[in-house]
Amino acid sequence: MPYVDRQNRICGFLDIEENENSGKFLRRYFILDTREDSFVWYMDNPQNLPSGSSRVGAIKLTYISKVSDATKLRPKAEFCFVMNAGMRKYFLQANDQQDLVEWVNVLNKAIKITVPKQSDSQPHSDNLSRQSECGKKQVSYRTDIVGGVPIITPTQKEEVNECGESIDRNNLKRSQSHLPYFTPKPPPDSAVIKAGYCVKQGAVMKNWKRRYFQLDENTIGYFKSELEKEPLRVIPLKEVHKVQECKQRLIALKRCTVGLKQSLVPL
C-alpha cells in the first residue's frame, strides 16, 4: 500500500513494464513527490541502497495526463493500471485491488491542475483597474478587432488632464516598429484589457505550466503568478500573426488557442 514518509512523499512498491510492450514487469520502489513535481523509482527503498545510488527512472508530473485502470488493456496482468505520459503509456502492477485504487487516486490528484479561487485574485485585478482621477493621462481611444485580438490605439495627439497639465501624444506614443521581441516589462501606464490564468505549453520541453497572463493595448505578457511584478516574457502584439482554436487535442487538454507557436489553455 502507498504510504506517506517523513518528507510528506507518497511511497511504495509497484511492478513496472520498463521496456514498452515487453510484457515483463519488474519490482521497483516508487516515490511520488509533488513538491519536486516528480514520480521516480529505484531498485529498492533508497534507505536500503548504498549511498549515492541513482534512480532507475523518473517522470515529471506535468507530463502525465491521465492515470487509469488497465485491466481490460492487459488482461494477463493482475491489478494493472496505466499512466499516459506524452506519447508513451507506462503500465504498472499493484499488489491488490485496493492498492491499485489508492495509487490511481493519489496520482490523479497529484497531476490535477489547480487555480486560485476568483476571490483570491480579485484584489490584484481591482488594483490594476483602479486609476486616480488626477495625474493620469486623458486620451480617446479607437478599438479595432484584428485576427480576433482587440487593438486599442489613441485617436488624439494632445489632451489635458483634470489637473490642467498638457500632454503631448507624440511624445507618449511608442513606435511599435522599435519594440524588441523580448521586452523587460510592459509600460507602466498601459491599461490592462484582460488578465487571468492560462495553462501554457513550453516551447522546448512541451510540458504544461500555469501562468498569469496580462493583455494590454500593445503587448501580452505572462508571470509566474499574479503576485509577481516582473513578467517572465512579454510579446508585442505586432509579432502575433494568428490566434485560433486548436483542432488537434494536445494530450488530455481539449480547449486551447495558439499563436507564435505557443499553446495556451484558458482556465
CORWOKA-V767898 format. One record per pair of residues at least 12 apart in sequence whose C-alpha atoms are under 10 Angstrom apart, sorted by sequence separation. I is the first residue (numbers start at 1). J is the second residue. D is the distance in whole Angstrom. If there is no record, write none. Layout:
((I | J | D) (I | J | D))
//
This chain:
((1 | 13 | 8) (2 | 14 | 9) (14 | 26 | 8) (15 | 27 | 4) (16 | 28 | 7) (28 | 40 | 10) (29 | 41 | 5) (30 | 42 | 7) (42 | 54 | 7) (43 | 55 | 7) (44 | 56 | 10) (68 | 80 | 9) (69 | 81 | 4) (70 | 82 | 6) (80 | 92 | 6) (81 | 93 | 6) (140 | 152 | 10) (141 | 153 | 5) (142 | 154 | 6) (143 | 155 | 10) (156 | 168 | 10) (157 | 169 | 4) (158 | 170 | 8) (198 | 210 | 6) (199 | 211 | 6) (200 | 212 | 10) (210 | 222 | 10) (211 | 223 | 6) (212 | 224 | 6) (213 | 225 | 9) (214 | 226 | 9) (221 | 233 | 6) (222 | 234 | 7) (244 | 256 | 8) (245 | 257 | 5) (246 | 258 | 7) (253 | 265 | 8) (255 | 267 | 10) (1 | 14 | 9) (14 | 27 | 6) (15 | 28 | 6) (16 | 29 | 10) (28 | 41 | 6) (29 | 42 | 5) (30 | 43 | 9) (41 | 54 | 10) (42 | 55 | 5) (43 | 56 | 7) (68 | 81 | 6) (69 | 82 | 6) (70 | 83 | 9) (79 | 92 | 8) (80 | 93 | 4) (81 | 94 | 8) (140 | 153 | 9) (141 | 154 | 4) (142 | 155 | 6) (156 | 169 | 7) (157 | 170 | 6) (158 | 171 | 10) (174 | 187 | 10) (197 | 210 | 7) (198 | 211 | 6) (199 | 212 | 9) (200 | 213 | 10) (210 | 223 | 9) (211 | 224 | 5) (212 | 225 | 5) (213 | 226 | 8) (220 | 233 | 9) (221 | 234 | 4) (222 | 235 | 9) (244 | 257 | 5) (245 | 258 | 7) (250 | 263 | 9) (13 | 27 | 7) (14 | 28 | 6) (15 | 29 | 9) (16 | 30 | 10) (27 | 41 | 10) (28 | 42 | 6) (29 | 43 | 6) (30 | 44 | 9) (31 | 45 | 9) (41 | 55 | 6) (42 | 56 | 5) (43 | 57 | 10) (67 | 81 | 7) (68 | 82 | 6) (69 | 83 | 9) (77 | 91 | 9) (78 | 92 | 10) (79 | 93 | 6) (80 | 94 | 6) (139 | 153 | 10) (140 | 154 | 6) (141 | 155 | 5) (142 | 156 | 10) (155 | 169 | 9) (156 | 170 | 9) (157 | 171 | 9) (158 | 172 | 10) (197 | 211 | 6) (198 | 212 | 6) (199 | 213 | 10) (210 | 224 | 8) (211 | 225 | 6) (212 | 226 | 6) (220 | 234 | 6) (221 | 235 | 6) (243 | 257 | 6) (244 | 258 | 6) (245 | 259 | 10) (13 | 28 | 6) (14 | 29 | 6) (15 | 30 | 9) (27 | 42 | 9) (28 | 43 | 5) (29 | 44 | 5) (30 | 45 | 8) (31 | 46 | 10) (40 | 55 | 7) (41 | 56 | 6) (42 | 57 | 7) (67 | 82 | 6) (68 | 83 | 7) (77 | 92 | 9) (78 | 93 | 7) (79 | 94 | 5) (80 | 95 | 9) (139 | 154 | 7) (140 | 155 | 6) (141 | 156 | 8) (154 | 169 | 8) (157 | 172 | 9) (196 | 211 | 8) (197 | 212 | 4) (198 | 213 | 7) (209 | 224 | 9) (210 | 225 | 8) (211 | 226 | 8) (212 | 227 | 9) (219 | 234 | 6) (220 | 235 | 5) (221 | 236 | 9) (242 | 257 | 10) (243 | 258 | 6) (244 | 259 | 7) (12 | 28 | 9) (13 | 29 | 5) (14 | 30 | 7) (27 | 43 | 7) (28 | 44 | 6) (29 | 45 | 6) (30 | 46 | 10) (40 | 56 | 8) (41 | 57 | 5) (42 | 58 | 9) (66 | 82 | 8) (67 | 83 | 5) (68 | 84 | 9) (77 | 93 | 7) (78 | 94 | 8) (79 | 95 | 7) (80 | 96 | 9) (139 | 155 | 8) (140 | 156 | 6) (157 | 173 | 9) (196 | 212 | 6) (197 | 213 | 6) (212 | 228 | 9) (218 | 234 | 10) (219 | 235 | 5) (220 | 236 | 6) (221 | 237 | 10) (242 | 258 | 8) (243 | 259 | 5) (12 | 29 | 6) (13 | 30 | 6) (26 | 43 | 9) (27 | 44 | 8) (28 | 45 | 8) (29 | 46 | 8) (40 | 57 | 6) (41 | 58 | 6) (66 | 83 | 6) (67 | 84 | 6) (74 | 91 | 9) (77 | 94 | 10) (78 | 95 | 9) (79 | 96 | 6) (80 | 97 | 9) (139 | 156 | 7) (140 | 157 | 9) (195 | 212 | 7) (196 | 213 | 5) (197 | 214 | 9) (214 | 231 | 9) (218 | 235 | 9) (219 | 236 | 4) (220 | 237 | 7) (242 | 259 | 6) (243 | 260 | 9) (246 | 263 | 8) (11 | 29 | 7) (12 | 30 | 5) (13 | 31 | 9) (39 | 57 | 9) (40 | 58 | 4) (41 | 59 | 9) (65 | 83 | 8) (66 | 84 | 5) (67 | 85 | 9) (73 | 91 | 10) (78 | 96 | 8) (79 | 97 | 6) (138 | 156 | 10) (139 | 157 | 8) (140 | 158 | 10) (195 | 213 | 5) (196 | 214 | 7) (213 | 231 | 9) (218 | 236 | 6) (219 | 237 | 5) (240 | 258 | 10) (241 | 259 | 7) (242 | 260 | 8) (245 | 263 | 10) (246 | 264 | 10) (11 | 30 | 6) (12 | 31 | 7) (39 | 58 | 6) (40 | 59 | 6) (64 | 83 | 7) (65 | 84 | 6) (66 | 85 | 8) (78 | 97 | 9) (79 | 98 | 9) (81 | 100 | 7) (139 | 158 | 8) (140 | 159 | 9) (154 | 173 | 8) (194 | 213 | 8) (195 | 214 | 4) (196 | 215 | 9) (212 | 231 | 9) (215 | 234 | 10) (217 | 236 | 9) (218 | 237 | 6) (219 | 238 | 8) (240 | 259 | 6) (241 | 260 | 7) (242 | 261 | 10) (245 | 264 | 10) (246 | 265 | 10) (10 | 30 | 8) (11 | 31 | 5) (12 | 32 | 9) (38 | 58 | 7) (39 | 59 | 5) (40 | 60 | 9) (63 | 83 | 10) (64 | 84 | 6) (65 | 85 | 6) (79 | 99 | 8) (80 | 100 | 7) (81 | 101 | 9) (138 | 158 | 9) (139 | 159 | 6) (153 | 173 | 10) (194 | 214 | 6) (195 | 215 | 6) (212 | 232 | 10) (213 | 233 | 10) (214 | 234 | 9) (215 | 235 | 10) (216 | 236 | 10) (217 | 237 | 8) (218 | 238 | 8) (219 | 239 | 9) (220 | 240 | 10) (239 | 259 | 9) (240 | 260 | 6) (245 | 265 | 10) (9 | 30 | 10) (10 | 31 | 6) (11 | 32 | 6) (38 | 59 | 6) (39 | 60 | 6) (40 | 61 | 10) (63 | 84 | 8) (64 | 85 | 4) (65 | 86 | 8) (70 | 91 | 8) (79 | 100 | 6) (83 | 104 | 9) (137 | 158 | 10) (138 | 159 | 6) (139 | 160 | 8) (193 | 214 | 8) (194 | 215 | 5) (195 | 216 | 9) (211 | 232 | 9) (213 | 234 | 10) (215 | 236 | 10) (216 | 237 | 9) (219 | 240 | 9) (239 | 260 | 8) (240 | 261 | 10) (9 | 31 | 7) (10 | 32 | 5) (11 | 33 | 9) (37 | 59 | 9) (38 | 60 | 5) (39 | 61 | 7) (63 | 85 | 5) (64 | 86 | 7) (67 | 89 | 10) (69 | 91 | 10) (70 | 92 | 9) (71 | 93 | 10) (78 | 100 | 10) (79 | 101 | 9) (81 | 103 | 9) (82 | 104 | 9) (137 | 159 | 8) (138 | 160 | 7) (139 | 161 | 9) (192 | 214 | 7) (193 | 215 | 6) (194 | 216 | 7) (200 | 222 | 10) (215 | 237 | 9) (9 | 32 | 6) (10 | 33 | 7) (37 | 60 | 6) (38 | 61 | 5) (62 | 85 | 9) (63 | 86 | 6) (66 | 89 | 10) (67 | 90 | 9) (68 | 91 | 10) (69 | 92 | 10) (70 | 93 | 9) (81 | 104 | 7) (137 | 160 | 8) (138 | 161 | 5) (191 | 214 | 10) (192 | 215 | 6) (193 | 216 | 5) (194 | 217 | 10) (8 | 32 | 9) (9 | 33 | 5) (10 | 34 | 9) (36 | 60 | 9) (37 | 61 | 5) (38 | 62 | 8) (61 | 85 | 9) (62 | 86 | 10) (63 | 87 | 10) (64 | 88 | 10) (67 | 91 | 10) (83 | 107 | 9) (136 | 160 | 10) (137 | 161 | 6) (138 | 162 | 8) (191 | 215 | 9) (192 | 216 | 5) (193 | 217 | 7) (198 | 222 | 9) (8 | 33 | 8) (9 | 34 | 7) (16 | 41 | 9) (30 | 55 | 10) (36 | 61 | 9) (37 | 62 | 7) (38 | 63 | 10) (39 | 64 | 10) (60 | 85 | 9) (64 | 89 | 9) (83 | 108 | 10) (136 | 161 | 7) (137 | 162 | 9) (190 | 215 | 9) (191 | 216 | 6) (192 | 217 | 8) (195 | 220 | 9) (197 | 222 | 9) (235 | 260 | 9) (5 | 31 | 9) (7 | 33 | 9) (8 | 34 | 9) (9 | 35 | 9) (29 | 55 | 10) (30 | 56 | 10) (32 | 58 | 10) (34 | 60 | 10) (37 | 63 | 10) (59 | 85 | 8) (64 | 90 | 10) (135 | 161 | 7) (136 | 162 | 8) (137 | 163 | 10) (190 | 216 | 6) (191 | 217 | 7) (192 | 218 | 10) (194 | 220 | 9) (195 | 221 | 10) (196 | 222 | 9) (197 | 223 | 9) (4 | 31 | 9) (8 | 35 | 9) (9 | 36 | 10) (14 | 41 | 9) (28 | 55 | 10) (29 | 56 | 9) (30 | 57 | 9) (31 | 58 | 9) (32 | 59 | 10) (33 | 60 | 10) (34 | 61 | 8) (134 | 161 | 7) (135 | 162 | 7) (136 | 163 | 9) (189 | 216 | 10) (190 | 217 | 7) (191 | 218 | 10) (192 | 219 | 10) (193 | 220 | 10) (195 | 222 | 9) (197 | 224 | 10) (2 | 30 | 9) (3 | 31 | 10) (4 | 32 | 9) (7 | 35 | 10) (11 | 39 | 10) (13 | 41 | 9) (28 | 56 | 8) (30 | 58 | 9) (33 | 61 | 9) (133 | 161 | 9) (134 | 162 | 6) (135 | 163 | 6) (137 | 165 | 9) (138 | 166 | 10) (139 | 167 | 9) (186 | 214 | 9) (190 | 218 | 8) (192 | 220 | 10) (197 | 225 | 8) (2 | 31 | 9) (10 | 39 | 9) (11 | 40 | 10) (12 | 41 | 9) (13 | 42 | 10) (28 | 57 | 10) (32 | 61 | 9) (133 | 162 | 7) (134 | 163 | 6) (135 | 164 | 9) (136 | 165 | 10) (137 | 166 | 9) (138 | 167 | 8) (186 | 215 | 10) (187 | 216 | 9) (190 | 219 | 9) (196 | 225 | 10) (197 | 226 | 8) (2 | 32 | 10) (9 | 39 | 10) (11 | 41 | 9) (13 | 43 | 10) (133 | 163 | 9) (134 | 164 | 9) (135 | 165 | 8) (137 | 167 | 7) (139 | 169 | 9) (186 | 216 | 8) (196 | 226 | 8) (13 | 44 | 8) (69 | 100 | 8) (134 | 165 | 10) (136 | 167 | 10) (137 | 168 | 10) (187 | 218 | 9) (195 | 226 | 9) (12 | 44 | 10) (13 | 45 | 9) (68 | 100 | 9) (69 | 101 | 8) (137 | 169 | 10) (186 | 218 | 9) (187 | 219 | 9) (12 | 45 | 9) (68 | 101 | 9) (186 | 219 | 7) (11 | 45 | 9) (185 | 219 | 10) (186 | 220 | 9) (68 | 103 | 10) (69 | 104 | 8) (137 | 172 | 10) (186 | 221 | 8) (67 | 103 | 9) (68 | 104 | 6) (183 | 219 | 9) (185 | 221 | 8) (67 | 104 | 6) (68 | 105 | 9) (185 | 222 | 10) (18 | 56 | 9) (66 | 104 | 9) (67 | 105 | 8) (183 | 221 | 9) (18 | 57 | 9) (67 | 106 | 10) (68 | 107 | 10) (152 | 191 | 10) (179 | 218 | 10) (182 | 221 | 10) (67 | 107 | 7) (68 | 108 | 8) (179 | 219 | 10) (66 | 107 | 9) (67 | 108 | 6) (152 | 193 | 9) (66 | 108 | 7) (67 | 109 | 10) (151 | 193 | 10) (176 | 218 | 8) (64 | 107 | 9) (65 | 108 | 9) (150 | 193 | 9) (176 | 219 | 10) (64 | 108 | 9) (67 | 111 | 9) (174 | 218 | 9) (185 | 229 | 9) (186 | 230 | 9) (66 | 111 | 8) (185 | 230 | 6) (186 | 231 | 8) (208 | 253 | 10) (61 | 107 | 9) (64 | 110 | 10) (65 | 111 | 7) (66 | 112 | 9) (184 | 230 | 8) (185 | 231 | 6) (61 | 108 | 10) (64 | 111 | 7) (65 | 112 | 9) (184 | 231 | 7) (185 | 232 | 9) (186 | 233 | 10) (62 | 110 | 9) (63 | 111 | 9) (64 | 112 | 10) (183 | 231 | 9) (184 | 232 | 9) (185 | 233 | 8) (186 | 234 | 7) (61 | 110 | 7) (62 | 111 | 7) (183 | 232 | 10) (184 | 233 | 7) (185 | 234 | 7) (186 | 235 | 9) (201 | 250 | 10) (61 | 111 | 6) (62 | 112 | 9) (182 | 232 | 10) (183 | 233 | 7) (184 | 234 | 7) (185 | 235 | 10) (186 | 236 | 9) (23 | 74 | 9) (60 | 111 | 9) (61 | 112 | 9) (62 | 113 | 9) (182 | 233 | 7) (183 | 234 | 6) (25 | 77 | 9) (137 | 189 | 9) (181 | 233 | 9) (182 | 234 | 6) (183 | 235 | 7) (23 | 76 | 9) (24 | 77 | 10) (136 | 189 | 9) (181 | 234 | 8) (182 | 235 | 6) (183 | 236 | 8) (211 | 264 | 10) (213 | 266 | 10) (23 | 77 | 9) (180 | 234 | 9) (181 | 235 | 6) (182 | 236 | 8) (199 | 253 | 10) (210 | 264 | 9) (180 | 235 | 9) (181 | 236 | 7) (208 | 263 | 9) (209 | 264 | 10) (210 | 265 | 9) (179 | 235 | 9) (180 | 236 | 8) (181 | 237 | 10) (200 | 256 | 9) (206 | 262 | 10) (208 | 264 | 9) (209 | 265 | 10) (210 | 266 | 10) (179 | 236 | 7) (181 | 238 | 10) (199 | 256 | 9) (200 | 257 | 10) (201 | 258 | 10) (203 | 260 | 10) (206 | 263 | 9) (208 | 265 | 9) (210 | 267 | 9) (179 | 237 | 10) (181 | 239 | 8) (198 | 256 | 9) (200 | 258 | 10) (203 | 261 | 7) (177 | 236 | 10) (179 | 238 | 9) (180 | 239 | 10) (202 | 261 | 10) (203 | 262 | 6) (131 | 191 | 10) (176 | 236 | 8) (179 | 239 | 10) (201 | 261 | 10) (202 | 262 | 7) (203 | 263 | 9) (176 | 237 | 9) (177 | 238 | 9) (201 | 262 | 7) (202 | 263 | 8) (128 | 190 | 10) (129 | 191 | 8) (176 | 238 | 7) (200 | 262 | 7) (201 | 263 | 5) (202 | 264 | 10) (128 | 191 | 8) (129 | 192 | 7) (154 | 217 | 10) (176 | 239 | 10) (200 | 263 | 6) (201 | 264 | 6) (16 | 80 | 9) (128 | 192 | 7) (129 | 193 | 9) (152 | 216 | 9) (153 | 217 | 7) (199 | 263 | 8) (200 | 264 | 5) (201 | 265 | 9) (15 | 80 | 9) (16 | 81 | 10) (27 | 92 | 10) (150 | 215 | 10) (151 | 216 | 9) (152 | 217 | 5) (153 | 218 | 9) (198 | 263 | 10) (199 | 264 | 6) (200 | 265 | 6) (14 | 80 | 10) (16 | 82 | 10) (25 | 91 | 9) (26 | 92 | 9) (27 | 93 | 9) (149 | 215 | 10) (150 | 216 | 9) (151 | 217 | 6) (152 | 218 | 8) (198 | 264 | 6) (199 | 265 | 5) (200 | 266 | 9) (25 | 92 | 8) (26 | 93 | 9) (125 | 192 | 9) (128 | 195 | 9) (150 | 217 | 8) (151 | 218 | 8) (197 | 264 | 10) (198 | 265 | 5) (199 | 266 | 6) (20 | 88 | 8) (21 | 89 | 9) (23 | 91 | 9) (25 | 93 | 8) (39 | 107 | 9) (149 | 217 | 10) (150 | 218 | 10) (151 | 219 | 10) (197 | 265 | 9) (198 | 266 | 4) (199 | 267 | 7) (20 | 89 | 8) (21 | 90 | 9) (125 | 194 | 9) (197 | 266 | 7) (198 | 267 | 5) (20 | 90 | 7) (21 | 91 | 9) (125 | 195 | 8) (196 | 266 | 8) (197 | 267 | 6) (19 | 90 | 9) (20 | 91 | 8) (32 | 103 | 10) (39 | 110 | 10) (124 | 195 | 10) (125 | 196 | 9) (196 | 267 | 8) (17 | 89 | 10) (18 | 90 | 8) (19 | 91 | 10) (38 | 110 | 10) (17 | 90 | 7) (18 | 91 | 8) (34 | 107 | 10) (37 | 110 | 9) (38 | 111 | 10) (16 | 90 | 7) (17 | 91 | 6) (18 | 92 | 9) (32 | 106 | 9) (37 | 111 | 9) (143 | 217 | 9) (16 | 91 | 6) (17 | 92 | 6) (32 | 107 | 8) (34 | 109 | 10) (35 | 110 | 10) (121 | 196 | 9) (15 | 91 | 9) (16 | 92 | 4) (17 | 93 | 9) (34 | 110 | 6) (121 | 197 | 10) (15 | 92 | 5) (16 | 93 | 6) (33 | 110 | 9) (34 | 111 | 9) (14 | 92 | 7) (15 | 93 | 5) (16 | 94 | 9) (32 | 110 | 8) (118 | 196 | 10) (14 | 93 | 6) (15 | 94 | 7) (13 | 93 | 9) (14 | 94 | 5) (15 | 95 | 9) (13 | 94 | 8) (14 | 95 | 7) (116 | 197 | 9) (12 | 94 | 10) (13 | 95 | 8) (115 | 197 | 8) (115 | 198 | 9) (115 | 199 | 10) (14 | 99 | 9) (13 | 99 | 10) (14 | 100 | 9) (113 | 199 | 9) (151 | 237 | 8) (12 | 99 | 10) (150 | 237 | 10) (151 | 238 | 10) (149 | 237 | 9) (14 | 103 | 9) (12 | 103 | 9) (149 | 240 | 9) (2 | 94 | 10) (11 | 103 | 10) (1 | 94 | 8) (10 | 103 | 9) (147 | 240 | 9) (149 | 242 | 9) (1 | 95 | 8) (147 | 241 | 8) (148 | 242 | 8) (149 | 243 | 8) (1 | 96 | 9) (113 | 208 | 10) (115 | 210 | 8) (146 | 241 | 10) (147 | 242 | 6) (148 | 243 | 7) (10 | 106 | 8) (113 | 209 | 9) (114 | 210 | 9) (115 | 211 | 10) (146 | 242 | 9) (147 | 243 | 7) (148 | 244 | 8) (1 | 98 | 8) (2 | 99 | 7) (10 | 107 | 9) (113 | 210 | 8) (146 | 243 | 10) (147 | 244 | 9) (1 | 99 | 5) (2 | 100 | 10) (1 | 100 | 9) (3 | 102 | 10) (1 | 101 | 10) (2 | 102 | 7) (1 | 102 | 8) (2 | 103 | 7) (125 | 226 | 9) (1 | 103 | 8) (124 | 226 | 7) (124 | 227 | 8) (2 | 106 | 9) (121 | 225 | 10) (121 | 226 | 7) (120 | 226 | 10) (121 | 227 | 9) (116 | 225 | 10) (116 | 226 | 10) (86 | 206 | 9) (86 | 207 | 9) (63 | 205 | 10) (63 | 206 | 8) (64 | 207 | 9) (62 | 206 | 10) (63 | 207 | 6) (62 | 207 | 6) (63 | 208 | 8) (61 | 207 | 9) (62 | 208 | 6) (60 | 207 | 9) (61 | 208 | 10) (62 | 209 | 8) (115 | 267 | 8) (114 | 267 | 9) (113 | 267 | 10) (86 | 250 | 9) (87 | 251 | 9) (86 | 251 | 7) (85 | 251 | 8) (86 | 252 | 10) (84 | 251 | 9) (84 | 252 | 9) (65 | 250 | 10) (66 | 251 | 9) (65 | 251 | 6) (66 | 252 | 7) (64 | 251 | 9) (65 | 252 | 6) (63 | 251 | 9) (64 | 252 | 9) (65 | 253 | 8))
//
